[in-house]
Amino acid sequence: MLFVALPSWAQALQDPTRPPAASLLLPAEAVQAPAAPRQPTLQSVLVGPGSGREVAVIDGRIVRRGERVGRAILADIRGDRVILREGRRTTELKLYPQAGKPPAKHP
């Protein structure tokens, strides 16, 4: 049997999914800025009989009035919404944020 050695000038395989070399050198303005912080999502509101029996489920976590949600404090729990307060700024999270909006137009 005779084995033939590969010539030393053979090229190495190149990755076909690798971007062209020019695209690897991005200008500074092409670098994306960090995404804005995401607003919490109200998933459920539970209201029991009597005062102080309200809880909200925000981002999968049970939260009572006065507890923190990120940097904000849960200020109020209503039937279908909650109010978050961060300093002087308030944010209303709705259980059904799309309710009351006109339906999307279809062509």
KOLGU-4560 file (N, C-alpha, C; in nm, 3 decimals, padded with zeros to 5 digits):
<recs>
<n_xx: 00.082 n_yy: -00.117 n_zz: 00.000 ca_xx: 00.000 ca_yy: 00.000 ca_zz: 00.000 c_xx: 00.087 c_yy: 00.124 c_zz: 00.000 mol: A seq: 1 type: MET>
<n_xx: 00.040 n_yy: 00.220 n_zz: -00.072 ca_xx: 00.118 ca_yy: 00.343 ca_zz: -00.083 c_xx: 00.034 c_yy: 00.458 c_zz: -00.029 mol: A seq: 2 type: LEU>
<n_xx: 00.086 n_yy: 00.533 n_zz: 00.066 ca_xx: 00.016 ca_yy: 00.649 ca_zz: 00.121 c_xx: 00.082 c_yy: 00.774 c_zz: 00.068 mol: A seq: 3 type: PHE>
<n_xx: -00.003 n_yy: 00.864 n_zz: 00.027 ca_xx: 00.050 ca_yy: 00.989 ca_zz: -00.027 c_xx: 00.026 c_yy: 01.098 c_zz: 00.077 mol: A seq: 4 type: VAL>
<n_xx: 00.127 n_yy: 01.170 n_zz: 00.111 ca_xx: 00.114 ca_yy: 01.280 ca_zz: 00.207 c_xx: 00.052 c_yy: 01.400 c_zz: 00.137 mol: A seq: 5 type: ALA>
<n_xx: -00.029 n_yy: 01.472 n_zz: 00.209 ca_xx: -00.088 ca_yy: 01.593 ca_zz: 00.153 c_xx: 00.019 c_yy: 01.699 c_zz: 00.137 mol: A seq: 6 type: LEU>
<n_xx: 00.010 n_yy: 01.775 n_zz: 00.032 ca_xx: 00.110 ca_yy: 01.881 ca_zz: 00.016 c_xx: 00.102 c_yy: 01.982 c_zz: 00.130 mol: A seq: 7 type: PRO>
<n_xx: 00.214 n_yy: 02.037 n_zz: 00.168 ca_xx: 00.218 ca_yy: 02.132 ca_zz: 00.278 c_xx: 00.154 c_yy: 02.265 c_zz: 00.241 mol: A seq: 8 type: SER>
<n_xx: 00.128 n_yy: 02.290 n_zz: 00.114 ca_xx: 00.070 ca_yy: 02.416 ca_zz: 00.072 c_xx: -00.083 c_yy: 02.413 c_zz: 00.072 mol: A seq: 9 type: TRP>
<n_xx: -00.146 n_yy: 02.303 n_zz: 00.117 ca_xx: -00.293 ca_yy: 02.295 ca_zz: 00.119 c_xx: -00.348 c_yy: 02.401 c_zz: 00.215 mol: A seq: 10 type: ALA>
<n_xx: -00.461 n_yy: 02.460 n_zz: 00.177 ca_xx: -00.521 ca_yy: 02.566 ca_zz: 00.258 c_xx: -00.605 c_yy: 02.505 c_zz: 00.371 mol: A seq: 11 type: GLN>
<n_xx: -00.609 n_yy: 02.576 n_zz: 00.480 ca_xx: -00.696 ca_yy: 02.534 ca_zz: 00.590 c_xx: -00.840 c_yy: 02.565 c_zz: 00.552 mol: A seq: 12 type: ALA>
<n_xx: -00.933 n_yy: 02.487 n_zz: 00.604 ca_xx: -01.074 ca_yy: 02.511 ca_zz: 00.575 c_xx: -01.119 c_yy: 02.641 c_zz: 00.641 mol: A seq: 13 type: LEU>
<n_xx: -01.205 n_yy: 02.714 n_zz: 00.572 ca_xx: -01.257 ca_yy: 02.840 ca_zz: 00.626 c_xx: -01.402 c_yy: 02.820 c_zz: 00.667 mol: A seq: 14 type: GLN>
<n_xx: -01.441 n_yy: 02.887 n_zz: 00.773 ca_xx: -01.579 ca_yy: 02.879 ca_zz: 00.822 c_xx: -01.669 c_yy: 02.955 c_zz: 00.726 mol: A seq: 15 type: ASP>
<n_xx: -01.765 n_yy: 02.889 n_zz: 00.659 ca_xx: -01.851 ca_yy: 02.958 ca_zz: 00.564 c_xx: -01.949 c_yy: 03.055 c_zz: 00.631 mol: A seq: 16 type: PRO>
<n_xx: -01.969 n_yy: 03.042 n_zz: 00.761 ca_xx: -02.062 ca_yy: 03.131 ca_zz: 00.830 c_xx: -01.994 c_yy: 03.254 c_zz: 00.889 mol: A seq: 17 type: THR>
<n_xx: -01.864 n_yy: 03.259 n_zz: 00.882 ca_xx: -01.790 ca_yy: 03.373 ca_zz: 00.937 c_xx: -01.813 c_yy: 03.496 c_zz: 00.849 mol: A seq: 18 type: ARG>
<n_xx: -01.846 n_yy: 03.611 n_zz: 00.909 ca_xx: -01.867 ca_yy: 03.732 ca_zz: 00.830 c_xx: -01.737 c_yy: 03.776 c_zz: 00.762 mol: A seq: 19 type: PRO>
<n_xx: -01.750 n_yy: 03.851 n_zz: 00.655 ca_xx: -01.629 ca_yy: 03.901 ca_zz: 00.588 c_xx: -01.544 c_yy: 03.983 c_zz: 00.685 mol: A seq: 20 type: PRO>
<n_xx: -01.414 n_yy: 03.983 n_zz: 00.662 ca_xx: -01.320 ca_yy: 04.051 ca_zz: 00.753 c_xx: -01.354 c_yy: 04.198 c_zz: 00.769 mol: A seq: 21 type: ALA>
<n_xx: -01.400 n_yy: 04.264 n_zz: 00.663 ca_xx: -01.431 ca_yy: 04.407 ca_zz: 00.672 c_xx: -01.544 c_yy: 04.434 c_zz: 00.771 mol: A seq: 22 type: ALA>
<n_xx: -01.640 n_yy: 04.343 n_zz: 00.782 ca_xx: -01.752 ca_yy: 04.366 ca_zz: 00.872 c_xx: -01.715 c_yy: 04.344 c_zz: 01.018 mol: A seq: 23 type: SER>
<n_xx: -01.601 n_yy: 04.283 n_zz: 01.043 ca_xx: -01.558 ca_yy: 04.263 ca_zz: 01.181 c_xx: -01.505 c_yy: 04.392 c_zz: 01.242 mol: A seq: 24 type: LEU>
<n_xx: -01.469 n_yy: 04.487 n_zz: 01.160 ca_xx: -01.420 ca_yy: 04.616 ca_zz: 01.208 c_xx: -01.533 c_yy: 04.717 c_zz: 01.200 mol: A seq: 25 type: LEU>
<n_xx: -01.611 n_yy: 04.727 n_zz: 01.307 ca_xx: -01.727 ca_yy: 04.816 ca_zz: 01.309 c_xx: -01.688 c_yy: 04.955 c_zz: 01.356 mol: A seq: 26 type: LEU>
<n_xx: -01.745 n_yy: 05.059 n_zz: 01.296 ca_xx: -01.720 ca_yy: 05.193 ca_zz: 01.350 c_xx: -01.783 c_yy: 05.207 c_zz: 01.488 mol: A seq: 27 type: PRO>
<n_xx: -01.734 n_yy: 05.299 n_zz: 01.566 ca_xx: -01.781 ca_yy: 05.316 ca_zz: 01.703 c_xx: -01.930 c_yy: 05.343 c_zz: 01.711 mol: A seq: 28 type: ALA>
<n_xx: -01.987 n_yy: 05.417 n_zz: 01.614 ca_xx: -02.129 ca_yy: 05.448 ca_zz: 01.620 c_xx: -02.217 c_yy: 05.327 c_zz: 01.591 mol: A seq: 29 type: GLU>
<n_xx: -02.159 n_yy: 05.220 n_zz: 01.538 ca_xx: -02.238 ca_yy: 05.100 ca_zz: 01.509 c_xx: -02.262 c_yy: 05.016 c_zz: 01.633 mol: A seq: 30 type: ALA>
<n_xx: -02.190 n_yy: 05.041 n_zz: 01.740 ca_xx: -02.208 ca_yy: 04.967 ca_zz: 01.864 c_xx: -02.338 c_yy: 05.013 c_zz: 01.927 mol: A seq: 31 type: VAL>
<n_xx: -02.425 n_yy: 04.918 n_zz: 01.960 ca_xx: -02.556 ca_yy: 04.953 ca_zz: 02.015 c_xx: -02.546 c_yy: 04.993 c_zz: 02.161 mol: A seq: 32 type: GLN>
<n_xx: -02.629 n_yy: 05.090 n_zz: 02.197 ca_xx: -02.637 ca_yy: 05.133 ca_zz: 02.336 c_xx: -02.715 c_yy: 05.027 c_zz: 02.414 mol: A seq: 33 type: ALA>
<n_xx: -02.695 n_yy: 05.019 n_zz: 02.544 ca_xx: -02.771 ca_yy: 04.922 ca_zz: 02.623 c_xx: -02.921 c_yy: 04.952 c_zz: 02.614 mol: A seq: 34 type: PRO>
<n_xx: -03.000 n_yy: 04.847 n_zz: 02.618 ca_xx: -03.145 ca_yy: 04.861 ca_zz: 02.608 c_xx: -03.199 c_yy: 04.933 c_zz: 02.731 mol: A seq: 35 type: ALA>
<n_xx: -03.309 n_yy: 05.006 n_zz: 02.712 ca_xx: -03.374 ca_yy: 05.074 ca_zz: 02.823 c_xx: -03.432 c_yy: 04.969 c_zz: 02.918 mol: A seq: 36 type: ALA>
<n_xx: -03.438 n_yy: 05.000 n_zz: 03.048 ca_xx: -03.493 ca_yy: 04.903 ca_zz: 03.141 c_xx: -03.637 c_yy: 04.869 c_zz: 03.104 mol: A seq: 37 type: PRO>
<n_xx: -03.670 n_yy: 04.743 n_zz: 03.117 ca_xx: -03.802 ca_yy: 04.694 ca_zz: 03.082 c_xx: -03.900 c_yy: 04.726 c_zz: 03.194 mol: A seq: 38 type: ARG>
<n_xx: -04.023 n_yy: 04.762 n_zz: 03.155 ca_xx: -04.127 ca_yy: 04.790 ca_zz: 03.253 c_xx: -04.178 c_yy: 04.658 c_zz: 03.310 mol: A seq: 39 type: GLN>
<n_xx: -04.202 n_yy: 04.650 n_zz: 03.442 ca_xx: -04.254 ca_yy: 04.527 ca_zz: 03.500 c_xx: -04.389 c_yy: 04.491 c_zz: 03.439 mol: A seq: 40 type: PRO>
<n_xx: -04.425 n_yy: 04.363 n_zz: 03.446 ca_xx: -04.551 ca_yy: 04.315 ca_zz: 03.391 c_xx: -04.642 c_yy: 04.269 c_zz: 03.503 mol: A seq: 41 type: THR>
<n_xx: -04.762 n_yy: 04.327 n_zz: 03.509 ca_xx: -04.863 ca_yy: 04.285 ca_zz: 03.605 c_xx: -04.930 c_yy: 04.160 c_zz: 03.550 mol: A seq: 42 type: LEU>
<n_xx: -04.925 n_yy: 04.050 n_zz: 03.626 ca_xx: -04.979 ca_yy: 03.924 ca_zz: 03.578 c_xx: -05.110 c_yy: 03.886 c_zz: 03.646 mol: A seq: 43 type: GLN>
<n_xx: -05.131 n_yy: 03.932 n_zz: 03.770 ca_xx: -05.253 ca_yy: 03.896 ca_zz: 03.841 c_xx: -05.274 c_yy: 03.991 c_zz: 03.958 mol: A seq: 44 type: SER>
<n_xx: -05.402 n_yy: 04.009 n_zz: 03.994 ca_xx: -05.438 ca_yy: 04.086 ca_zz: 04.112 c_xx: -05.532 c_yy: 03.999 c_zz: 04.194 mol: A seq: 45 type: VAL>
<n_xx: -05.501 n_yy: 03.980 n_zz: 04.321 ca_xx: -05.585 ca_yy: 03.899 ca_zz: 04.409 c_xx: -05.635 c_yy: 03.989 c_zz: 04.521 mol: A seq: 46 type: LEU>
<n_xx: -05.767 n_yy: 03.995 n_zz: 04.537 ca_xx: -05.827 ca_yy: 04.081 ca_zz: 04.638 c_xx: -05.912 c_yy: 03.993 c_zz: 04.729 mol: A seq: 47 type: VAL>
<n_xx: -05.880 n_yy: 03.993 n_zz: 04.858 ca_xx: -05.956 ca_yy: 03.915 ca_zz: 04.955 c_xx: -06.052 c_yy: 04.005 c_zz: 05.031 mol: A seq: 48 type: GLY>
<n_xx: -06.139 n_yy: 03.945 n_zz: 05.112 ca_xx: -06.233 ca_yy: 04.025 ca_zz: 05.191 c_xx: -06.158 c_yy: 04.104 c_zz: 05.299 mol: A seq: 49 type: PRO>
<n_xx: -06.200 n_yy: 04.227 n_zz: 05.321 ca_xx: -06.137 ca_yy: 04.310 ca_zz: 05.422 c_xx: -06.021 c_yy: 04.390 c_zz: 05.367 mol: A seq: 50 type: GLY>
<n_xx: -05.975 n_yy: 04.483 n_zz: 05.446 ca_xx: -05.867 ca_yy: 04.571 ca_zz: 05.404 c_xx: -05.732 c_yy: 04.503 c_zz: 05.423 mol: A seq: 51 type: SER>
<n_xx: -05.640 n_yy: 04.532 n_zz: 05.334 ca_xx: -05.505 ca_yy: 04.480 ca_zz: 05.345 c_xx: -05.488 c_yy: 04.339 c_zz: 05.294 mol: A seq: 52 type: GLY>
<n_xx: -05.587 n_yy: 04.285 n_zz: 05.225 ca_xx: -05.579 ca_yy: 04.148 ca_zz: 05.175 c_xx: -05.550 c_yy: 04.143 c_zz: 05.026 mol: A seq: 53 type: ARG>
<n_xx: -05.502 n_yy: 04.254 n_zz: 04.971 ca_xx: -05.475 ca_yy: 04.259 ca_zz: 04.828 c_xx: -05.329 c_yy: 04.224 c_zz: 04.802 mol: A seq: 54 type: GLU>
<n_xx: -05.307 n_yy: 04.145 n_zz: 04.697 ca_xx: -05.172 ca_yy: 04.116 ca_zz: 04.652 c_xx: -05.171 c_yy: 04.123 c_zz: 04.500 mol: A seq: 55 type: VAL>
<n_xx: -05.055 n_yy: 04.150 n_zz: 04.446 ca_xx: -05.037 ca_yy: 04.153 ca_zz: 04.301 c_xx: -04.925 c_yy: 04.056 c_zz: 04.266 mol: A seq: 56 type: ALA>
<n_xx: -04.936 n_yy: 03.998 n_zz: 04.148 ca_xx: -04.828 ca_yy: 03.915 ca_zz: 04.096 c_xx: -04.763 c_yy: 03.995 c_zz: 03.984 mol: A seq: 57 type: VAL>
<n_xx: -04.640 n_yy: 04.038 n_zz: 04.008 ca_xx: -04.565 ca_yy: 04.120 ca_zz: 03.913 c_xx: -04.438 c_yy: 04.046 c_zz: 03.877 mol: A seq: 58 type: ILE>
<n_xx: -04.422 n_yy: 04.018 n_zz: 03.749 ca_xx: -04.306 ca_yy: 03.943 ca_zz: 03.699 c_xx: -04.287 c_yy: 03.812 c_zz: 03.775 mol: A seq: 59 type: ASP>
<n_xx: -04.398 n_yy: 03.744 n_zz: 03.805 ca_xx: -04.391 ca_yy: 03.613 ca_zz: 03.869 c_xx: -04.370 c_yy: 03.616 c_zz: 04.019 mol: A seq: 60 type: GLY>
<n_xx: -04.371 n_yy: 03.734 n_zz: 04.080 ca_xx: -04.345 ca_yy: 03.749 ca_zz: 04.223 c_xx: -04.467 c_yy: 03.808 c_zz: 04.293 mol: A seq: 61 type: ARG>
<n_xx: -04.507 n_yy: 03.751 n_zz: 04.407 ca_xx: -04.619 ca_yy: 03.805 ca_zz: 04.484 c_xx: -04.571 c_yy: 03.928 c_zz: 04.559 mol: A seq: 62 type: ILE>
<n_xx: -04.645 n_yy: 04.039 n_zz: 04.542 ca_xx: -04.605 ca_yy: 04.167 ca_zz: 04.601 c_xx: -04.725 c_yy: 04.227 c_zz: 04.675 mol: A seq: 63 type: VAL>
<n_xx: -04.701 n_yy: 04.275 n_zz: 04.795 ca_xx: -04.805 ca_yy: 04.343 ca_zz: 04.874 c_xx: -04.780 c_yy: 04.493 c_zz: 04.873 mol: A seq: 64 type: ARG>
<n_xx: -04.884 n_yy: 04.568 n_zz: 04.907 ca_xx: -04.871 ca_yy: 04.714 ca_zz: 04.914 c_xx: -04.756 c_yy: 04.750 c_zz: 05.006 mol: A seq: 65 type: ARG>
<n_xx: -04.671 n_yy: 04.844 n_zz: 04.960 ca_xx: -04.556 ca_yy: 04.890 ca_zz: 05.039 c_xx: -04.427 c_yy: 04.816 c_zz: 05.008 mol: A seq: 66 type: GLY>
<n_xx: -04.435 n_yy: 04.704 n_zz: 04.935 ca_xx: -04.314 ca_yy: 04.629 ca_zz: 04.901 c_xx: -04.253 c_yy: 04.683 c_zz: 04.773 mol: A seq: 67 type: GLU>
<n_xx: -04.126 n_yy: 04.651 n_zz: 04.755 ca_xx: -04.052 ca_yy: 04.701 ca_zz: 04.639 c_xx: -04.071 c_yy: 04.614 c_zz: 04.515 mol: A seq: 68 type: ARG>
<n_xx: -04.076 n_yy: 04.683 n_zz: 04.401 ca_xx: -04.074 ca_yy: 04.620 ca_zz: 04.269 c_xx: -03.962 c_yy: 04.692 c_zz: 04.195 mol: A seq: 69 type: VAL>
<n_xx: -03.845 n_yy: 04.631 n_zz: 04.191 ca_xx: -03.729 ca_yy: 04.701 ca_zz: 04.136 c_xx: -03.695 c_yy: 04.817 c_zz: 04.227 mol: A seq: 70 type: GLY>
<n_xx: -03.689 n_yy: 04.938 n_zz: 04.170 ca_xx: -03.660 ca_yy: 05.058 ca_zz: 04.251 c_xx: -03.787 c_yy: 05.127 c_zz: 04.298 mol: A seq: 71 type: ARG>
<n_xx: -03.902 n_yy: 05.081 n_zz: 04.251 ca_xx: -04.030 ca_yy: 05.144 ca_zz: 04.287 c_xx: -04.094 c_yy: 05.070 c_zz: 04.404 mol: A seq: 72 type: ALA>
<n_xx: -04.196 n_yy: 05.136 n_zz: 04.462 ca_xx: -04.274 ca_yy: 05.078 ca_zz: 04.571 c_xx: -04.416 c_yy: 05.060 c_zz: 04.522 mol: A seq: 73 type: ILE>
<n_xx: -04.477 n_yy: 04.946 n_zz: 04.553 ca_xx: -04.616 ca_yy: 04.923 ca_zz: 04.517 c_xx: -04.703 c_yy: 05.009 c_zz: 04.607 mol: A seq: 74 type: LEU>
<n_xx: -04.761 n_yy: 05.115 n_zz: 04.550 ca_xx: -04.836 ca_yy: 05.214 ca_zz: 04.628 c_xx: -04.983 c_yy: 05.178 c_zz: 04.642 mol: A seq: 75 type: ALA>
<n_xx: -05.044 n_yy: 05.117 n_zz: 04.539 ca_xx: -05.187 ca_yy: 05.089 ca_zz: 04.543 c_xx: -05.218 c_yy: 04.968 c_zz: 04.457 mol: A seq: 76 type: ASP>
<n_xx: -05.316 n_yy: 04.890 n_zz: 04.502 ca_xx: -05.363 ca_yy: 04.774 ca_zz: 04.426 c_xx: -05.512 c_yy: 04.793 c_zz: 04.403 mol: A seq: 77 type: ILE>
<n_xx: -05.551 n_yy: 04.790 n_zz: 04.277 ca_xx: -05.692 ca_yy: 04.802 ca_zz: 04.240 c_xx: -05.734 c_yy: 04.675 c_zz: 04.169 mol: A seq: 78 type: ARG>
<n_xx: -05.857 n_yy: 04.666 n_zz: 04.128 ca_xx: -05.909 ca_yy: 04.544 ca_zz: 04.067 c_xx: -05.835 c_yy: 04.495 c_zz: 03.945 mol: A seq: 79 type: GLY>
<n_xx: -05.797 n_yy: 04.587 n_zz: 03.857 ca_xx: -05.732 ca_yy: 04.547 ca_zz: 03.731 c_xx: -05.603 c_yy: 04.622 c_zz: 03.705 mol: A seq: 80 type: ASP>
<n_xx: -05.548 n_yy: 04.687 n_zz: 03.807 ca_xx: -05.426 ca_yy: 04.766 ca_zz: 03.789 c_xx: -05.357 c_yy: 04.788 c_zz: 03.923 mol: A seq: 81 type: ARG>
<n_xx: -05.231 n_yy: 04.827 n_zz: 03.915 ca_xx: -05.156 ca_yy: 04.865 ca_zz: 04.035 c_xx: -05.083 c_yy: 04.996 c_zz: 04.005 mol: A seq: 82 type: VAL>
<n_xx: -05.048 n_yy: 05.067 n_zz: 04.110 ca_xx: -04.973 ca_yy: 05.192 ca_zz: 04.099 c_xx: -04.838 c_yy: 05.172 c_zz: 04.166 mol: A seq: 83 type: ILE>
<n_xx: -04.732 n_yy: 05.197 n_zz: 04.089 ca_xx: -04.596 ca_yy: 05.193 ca_zz: 04.142 c_xx: -04.548 c_yy: 05.336 c_zz: 04.160 mol: A seq: 84 type: LEU>
<n_xx: -04.476 n_yy: 05.362 n_zz: 04.269 ca_xx: -04.425 ca_yy: 05.496 ca_zz: 04.294 c_xx: -04.274 c_yy: 05.488 c_zz: 04.313 mol: A seq: 85 type: ARG>
<n_xx: -04.206 n_yy: 05.572 n_zz: 04.235 ca_xx: -04.060 ca_yy: 05.583 ca_zz: 04.247 c_xx: -04.029 c_yy: 05.730 c_zz: 04.264 mol: A seq: 86 type: GLU>
<n_xx: -04.007 n_yy: 05.771 n_zz: 04.389 ca_xx: -03.990 ca_yy: 05.914 ca_zz: 04.418 c_xx: -04.121 c_yy: 05.986 c_zz: 04.390 mol: A seq: 87 type: GLY>
<n_xx: -04.117 n_yy: 06.087 n_zz: 04.305 ca_xx: -04.239 ca_yy: 06.161 ca_zz: 04.269 c_xx: -04.307 c_yy: 06.103 c_zz: 04.146 mol: A seq: 88 type: ARG>
<n_xx: -04.242 n_yy: 06.009 n_zz: 04.081 ca_xx: -04.296 ca_yy: 05.952 ca_zz: 03.958 c_xx: -04.384 c_yy: 05.831 c_zz: 03.990 mol: A seq: 89 type: ARG>
<n_xx: -04.501 n_yy: 05.824 n_zz: 03.926 ca_xx: -04.589 ca_yy: 05.708 ca_zz: 03.942 c_xx: -04.606 c_yy: 05.639 c_zz: 03.807 mol: A seq: 90 type: THR>
<n_xx: -04.621 n_yy: 05.508 n_zz: 03.814 ca_xx: -04.643 ca_yy: 05.427 ca_zz: 03.695 c_xx: -04.762 c_yy: 05.337 c_zz: 03.722 mol: A seq: 91 type: THR>
<n_xx: -04.853 n_yy: 05.331 n_zz: 03.627 ca_xx: -04.970 ca_yy: 05.244 ca_zz: 03.639 c_xx: -04.947 c_yy: 05.121 c_zz: 03.552 mol: A seq: 92 type: GLU>
<n_xx: -04.956 n_yy: 05.004 n_zz: 03.614 ca_xx: -04.948 ca_yy: 04.878 ca_zz: 03.540 c_xx: -05.088 c_yy: 04.821 c_zz: 03.531 mol: A seq: 93 type: LEU>
<n_xx: -05.133 n_yy: 04.794 n_zz: 03.410 ca_xx: -05.267 ca_yy: 04.740 ca_zz: 03.391 c_xx: -05.260 c_yy: 04.589 c_zz: 03.369 mol: A seq: 94 type: LYS>
<n_xx: -05.362 n_yy: 04.521 n_zz: 03.421 ca_xx: -05.369 ca_yy: 04.377 ca_zz: 03.404 c_xx: -05.392 c_yy: 04.343 c_zz: 03.257 mol: A seq: 95 type: LEU>
<n_xx: -05.475 n_yy: 04.421 n_zz: 03.190 ca_xx: -05.503 ca_yy: 04.403 ca_zz: 03.047 c_xx: -05.466 c_yy: 04.531 c_zz: 02.975 mol: A seq: 96 type: TYR>
<n_xx: -05.338 n_yy: 04.554 n_zz: 02.946 ca_xx: -05.296 ca_yy: 04.682 ca_zz: 02.888 c_xx: -05.358 c_yy: 04.710 c_zz: 02.751 mol: A seq: 97 type: PRO>
<n_xx: -05.400 n_yy: 04.608 n_zz: 02.677 ca_xx: -05.457 ca_yy: 04.629 ca_zz: 02.544 c_xx: -05.606 c_yy: 04.663 c_zz: 02.550 mol: A seq: 98 type: GLN>
<n_xx: -05.673 n_yy: 04.642 n_zz: 02.664 ca_xx: -05.816 ca_yy: 04.669 ca_zz: 02.675 c_xx: -05.843 c_yy: 04.818 c_zz: 02.656 mol: A seq: 99 type: ALA>
<n_xx: -05.943 n_yy: 04.849 n_zz: 02.580 ca_xx: -05.980 ca_yy: 04.988 ca_zz: 02.557 c_xx: -05.913 c_yy: 05.050 c_zz: 02.437 mol: A seq: 100 type: GLY>
<n_xx: -05.815 n_yy: 04.982 n_zz: 02.379 ca_xx: -05.750 ca_yy: 05.034 ca_zz: 02.260 c_xx: -05.831 c_yy: 04.991 c_zz: 02.138 mol: A seq: 101 type: LYS>
<n_xx: -05.837 n_yy: 05.074 n_zz: 02.037 ca_xx: -05.910 ca_yy: 05.034 ca_zz: 01.917 c_xx: -05.841 c_yy: 04.914 c_zz: 01.851 mol: A seq: 102 type: PRO>
<n_xx: -05.920 n_yy: 04.825 n_zz: 01.788 ca_xx: -05.858 ca_yy: 04.710 ca_zz: 01.723 c_xx: -05.767 c_yy: 04.752 c_zz: 01.608 mol: A seq: 103 type: PRO>
<n_xx: -05.668 n_yy: 04.671 n_zz: 01.583 ca_xx: -05.574 ca_yy: 04.700 ca_zz: 01.474 c_xx: -05.647 c_yy: 04.690 c_zz: 01.340 mol: A seq: 104 type: ALA>
<n_xx: -05.611 n_yy: 04.779 n_zz: 01.249 ca_xx: -05.671 ca_yy: 04.777 ca_zz: 01.116 c_xx: -05.602 c_yy: 04.672 c_zz: 01.031 mol: A seq: 105 type: LYS>
<n_xx: -05.681 n_yy: 04.597 n_zz: 00.959 ca_xx: -05.627 ca_yy: 04.495 ca_zz: 00.869 c_xx: -05.648 c_yy: 04.541 c_zz: 00.725 mol: A seq: 106 type: HIS>
<n_xx: -05.548 n_yy: 04.526 n_zz: 00.641 ca_xx: -05.562 ca_yy: 04.570 ca_zz: 00.501 c_xx: -05.661 c_yy: 04.486 c_zz: 00.423 mol: A seq: 107 type: PRO>
</recs>
